[in-house]
């Protein structure tokens, strides 16, 4: 089966220019992968002048690889460059690829050089990924796991944000250097988010009011209350988004408090029991009163006239009851059948 290879336009235009003076294009695209990249590296480093085009074309078709690279970089050819070019695939890459590859291999960054030497295949995306990662994270396994330069940028940003929020750098670096798959990458950042510390809570802690202060505490509350609270992890840890959570306890009854920061200040967004049930009215009222004492805005609806159904609502939603949302229909059906018999 014929494999169609698409080359960068910059090298095609140069090849056509050389071909006007010396038969070159056909030979370029029939070359081995390594030689094709050696020629591309030369052309990216030394743009031929019109008067030199014929001689350059003849030189690139006849000279050995090491000589072409030596002339391209004035004798300053970094160790491992030719091997890296030999693993760079069938397509000629953007012009930036060759200058960046030479720069990284010439640098004092041993991790970058080691990473490039151990990558089984090299392309523009992988090279940009290596360049984007901090020195401590430049491992072949992590580069192979990342899908693009943009994802590498996300890793770098998330890495720095987590360090700013109290995650141990040594642990996070060690965990990321062991990543080999996308699922492992996601798992590391989930565990790291649990270790992160939240911004200061707007309401002081008390005997019954306990601010949630870490990602781990948020995950624990989500498990206990069987709700989607952990989906708020980033909104909770990001001070700019203005989300805060707390746990209110009275005797054995526990309620989650969700506060949001608006233009006028912090306000109550919601109160939740297990599985997102609403707390009883008495519970809601005393929590709201406590929050108001500490400057939290409570947006209340227009009060309605009480009805007889309020009594049933208070019993169903009472903190004294672990109310099941399915109302135990199966048990009711069984009891009805027994009565009928």
C-alpha positions in Angstrom: 0.0 0.0 0.0 1.3 3.4 -0.9 1.9 5.7 2.0 1.3 9.4 1.4 3.6 11.7 3.3 3.0 15.4 3.7 6.0 17.6 4.1 6.1 21.2 5.5 5.7 23.8 2.8 8.9 25.7 3.7 11.1 22.8 2.5 9.0 22.2 -0.6 9.5 25.8 -1.7 13.2 25.7 -1.1 13.5 22.3 -2.9 11.7 23.8 -5.9 14.1 26.8 -5.9 17.1 24.5 -5.9 15.5 22.3 -8.5 15.5 25.2 -10.9 19.3 25.0 -10.9 20.1 21.4 -10.1 17.9 18.3 -10.3 16.9 18.0 -6.6 13.2 17.5 -5.7 12.8 13.9 -6.8 16.0 12.9 -5.1 15.0 14.7 -1.9 11.7 12.8 -1.6 13.4 9.4 -2.4 16.0 9.8 0.3 16.1 7.8 3.5 14.2 9.3 6.4 17.5 10.2 8.2 19.1 11.9 5.2 15.9 13.8 4.4 16.0 15.3 8.0 19.7 16.0 7.7 19.1 18.0 4.5 16.1 19.8 6.2 18.3 20.6 9.2 20.9 22.2 6.8 18.3 24.2 4.9 16.7 25.5 8.1 20.2 26.6 9.4 21.6 28.0 6.1 19.2 29.5 3.6 21.0 29.3 0.3 21.6 32.4 -1.7 20.6 32.5 -5.4 24.2 32.4 -6.5 24.9 29.3 -4.3 21.7 27.3 -5.2 23.3 25.0 -7.7 26.3 24.2 -5.5 24.1 23.7 -2.4 21.9 21.2 -4.3 24.9 19.2 -5.5 26.5 19.3 -2.0 23.3 18.1 -0.3 22.9 15.2 -2.7 26.5 14.0 -2.5 28.1 14.8 0.9 27.9 12.4 3.8 25.5 13.1 6.7 28.1 14.2 9.2 29.6 16.7 6.8 26.2 18.3 5.9 25.5 18.8 9.6 29.0 20.1 10.3 28.6 22.7 7.6 25.1 23.6 8.6 26.2 24.3 12.2 29.7 25.6 11.6 31.2 22.5 13.2 29.1 22.8 16.4 27.1 19.6 16.0 25.6 18.5 19.4 26.0 14.9 20.4 23.0 12.7 19.5 21.6 15.1 16.8 22.1 12.6 13.9 20.5 9.8 15.9 17.6 12.0 16.8 17.1 13.0 13.2 17.1 9.3 12.3 14.1 8.8 14.6 12.1 11.8 13.4 9.7 9.9 11.0 9.1 10.1 7.3 7.8 13.7 7.1 9.9 16.8 7.1 8.8 18.9 10.1 8.3 22.7 10.5 11.5 24.7 10.3 11.4 25.4 14.0 11.8 21.7 14.8 15.4 21.5 13.6 16.6 24.7 15.4 14.8 23.6 18.6 16.2 20.1 18.5 19.7 21.5 18.1 19.2 23.9 20.9 17.9 21.3 23.4 20.7 18.9 22.6 23.3 21.7 22.9 21.9 22.9 26.3 23.2 22.1 29.8 19.8 20.4 30.5 20.8 16.8 31.0 17.2 15.7 31.5 16.2 17.1 28.1 19.1 15.4 26.4 18.4 12.1 28.2 14.7 12.3 27.4 15.3 13.0 23.7 17.8 10.1 23.5 15.3 7.6 24.9 12.2 8.5 22.9 11.5 5.8 20.3 10.1 8.2 17.8 10.4 12.0 17.6 8.1 14.5 15.9 7.3 18.2 16.2 4.6 17.6 18.8 6.8 15.5 21.0 9.7 18.0 20.7 7.4 20.9 21.7 6.2 18.8 24.6 9.7 18.2 25.9 10.4 21.9 25.5 7.3 22.8 27.4 7.8 20.6 30.4 10.0 21.7 33.3 13.3 20.0 33.7 12.1 17.7 36.5 9.3 16.3 34.4 11.2 15.6 31.2 10.9 11.8 31.1 10.2 9.7 27.9 7.2 8.0 29.6 5.4 11.2 30.4 6.2 12.7 27.0 4.8 9.6 25.3 1.6 9.7 27.5 0.8 13.3 26.6 -1.3 13.8 23.5 -0.1 17.3 22.5 1.8 20.4 23.3 -1.4 21.9 24.7 -1.8 19.1 27.1 1.8 19.5 28.2 0.9 23.2 28.9 -2.0 22.0 31.0 0.3 19.7 32.9 2.8 22.5 33.6 0.1 25.0 34.7 -1.7 22.4 36.9 1.7 21.4 38.4 2.5 25.0 39.4 -1.0 25.7 40.7 -0.9 22.6 42.9 2.5 23.5 44.3 1.2 27.0 45.1 -1.7 25.3 47.0 0.5 23.3 49.3 1.0 20.0 47.4 4.4 18.5 48.1 6.7 19.0 45.1 8.9 15.9 45.7 5.8 13.7 45.8 4.2 15.2 42.7 7.4 15.1 40.6 7.9 11.5 41.6 4.3 10.6 40.7 4.4 12.3 37.3 7.7 10.8 36.3 6.1 7.4 36.7 3.1 8.2 34.4 2.9 6.1 31.3 -0.8 6.4 30.2 -3.5 9.0 30.0 -5.5 7.3 32.8 -2.4 7.3 35.0 -1.9 11.0 34.3 -5.5 11.8 35.3 -5.2 9.6 38.5 -2.1 11.5 39.6 -3.8 14.9 39.3 -6.9 13.6 41.1 -4.7 12.5 44.0 -2.8 15.7 43.9 -6.0 17.8 44.0 -7.0 16.0 47.2 -3.7 17.2 48.8 -4.3 20.8 47.8 -5.3 23.4 50.3 -8.3 25.7 49.7 -8.2 29.5 50.0 -9.2 31.0 53.4 -12.8 30.4 54.4 -15.0 33.6 54.8 -16.7 32.4 58.0 -14.6 31.5 61.2 -14.7 28.0 62.5 -16.6 27.3 65.7 -17.7 24.3 67.8 -20.4 23.4 65.2 -19.2 25.1 62.1 -16.2 23.5 60.4 -14.8 25.0 57.1 -13.7 22.4 54.5 -10.1 23.3 53.9 -8.5 20.7 51.6 -9.4 18.6 48.6 -9.3 15.5 50.7 -11.9 16.8 53.0 -14.1 17.7 50.1 -13.8 14.2 48.6 -14.6 12.7 52.1 -17.8 14.8 52.4 -18.8 13.8 48.9 -18.5 10.1 49.8 -20.3 10.6 53.1 -23.2 12.6 51.5 -23.3 10.6 48.3 -23.4 13.7 46.1 -21.5 15.4 43.3 -19.5 17.7 45.6 -16.1 16.5 44.2 -17.1 18.0 40.8 -16.5 21.4 42.5 -12.9 20.5 43.3 -11.3 23.1 41.0 -14.0 25.8 41.7 -13.3 25.1 45.4 -9.5 25.4 45.2 -9.5 28.3 42.8 -9.7 31.5 44.8 -10.7 33.5 41.8 -13.9 31.4 41.3 -15.1 32.2 44.8 -16.6 28.9 46.1 -16.4 27.8 49.8 -17.8 24.8 51.6 -18.3 24.0 55.3 -19.8 21.3 57.5 -22.3 22.2 60.1 -22.9 19.7 62.9 -25.4 19.7 65.7 -25.6 16.5 67.7 -25.6 13.7 65.1 -27.0 15.9 62.3 -24.7 17.2 59.6 -25.3 19.7 56.8 -23.1 20.9 54.0 -22.9 24.7 53.5 -22.1 26.1 50.0 -21.1 29.8 49.8 -20.3 31.8 46.7 -18.6 35.2 46.4 -20.5 37.8 44.4 -20.0 41.5 43.8 -21.7 42.4 47.1 -19.8 39.8 49.1 -20.3 36.2 50.2 -23.7 34.8 49.9 -25.4 31.4 50.8 -25.7 29.3 47.7 -27.3 26.2 49.3 -27.6 23.8 52.2 -27.6 20.1 51.6 -28.1 16.9 53.5 -27.2 13.4 52.2 -28.0 12.8 48.5 -28.6 16.6 48.2 -31.8 16.5 50.4 -32.9 19.9 51.8 -32.6 20.3 55.5 -35.6 20.9 57.6 -36.9 24.5 58.0 -35.7 24.8 61.7 -32.2 23.7 60.7 -32.1 25.9 57.7 -33.2 28.9 59.7 -30.6 28.6 62.5 -27.8 28.1 60.0 -28.9 31.1 58.0 -29.0 33.2 61.2 -25.5 32.1 62.1 -24.1 32.9 58.6 -25.8 36.3 58.7 -24.1 37.1 62.0 -20.8 36.7 60.1 -21.7 38.9 57.1 -23.0 36.2 54.7 -25.8 37.4 52.5 -29.0 35.3 52.7 -31.3 35.7 49.6 -34.7 34.7 50.9 -37.8 34.2 48.8 -41.0 36.0 49.6 -42.5 34.1 52.6 -45.7 32.1 51.8 -48.6 31.4 54.1 -48.1 28.2 56.1 -50.3 25.2 55.2 -51.1 21.9 56.8 -48.7 20.2 54.4 -45.8 21.9 56.2 -46.2 19.4 59.0 -45.7 16.5 56.6 -42.7 18.3 55.0 -41.0 18.8 58.3 -41.4 15.1 59.2 -40.2 13.9 55.9 -37.2 16.2 55.9 -36.5 16.1 59.6 -32.9 15.8 60.6 -34.0 13.0 62.9 -34.9 10.8 60.0 -32.6 9.2 57.4 -35.3 9.6 54.7 -35.1 7.3 51.7 -35.9 9.1 48.5 -37.7 6.1 47.0 -40.1 6.1 49.9 -39.6 2.3 50.3 -42.1 1.4 47.6 -41.1 -2.3 47.5 -41.7 -2.6 51.3 -45.1 -0.8 50.9 -46.1 -3.2 48.1 -45.2 -6.2 50.2 -47.2 -4.8 53.2 -50.2 -4.2 51.0 -50.2 -7.7 49.6 -50.0 -9.1 53.1 -53.0 -7.1 54.2 -55.0 -8.2 51.1 -54.2 -11.9 51.9 
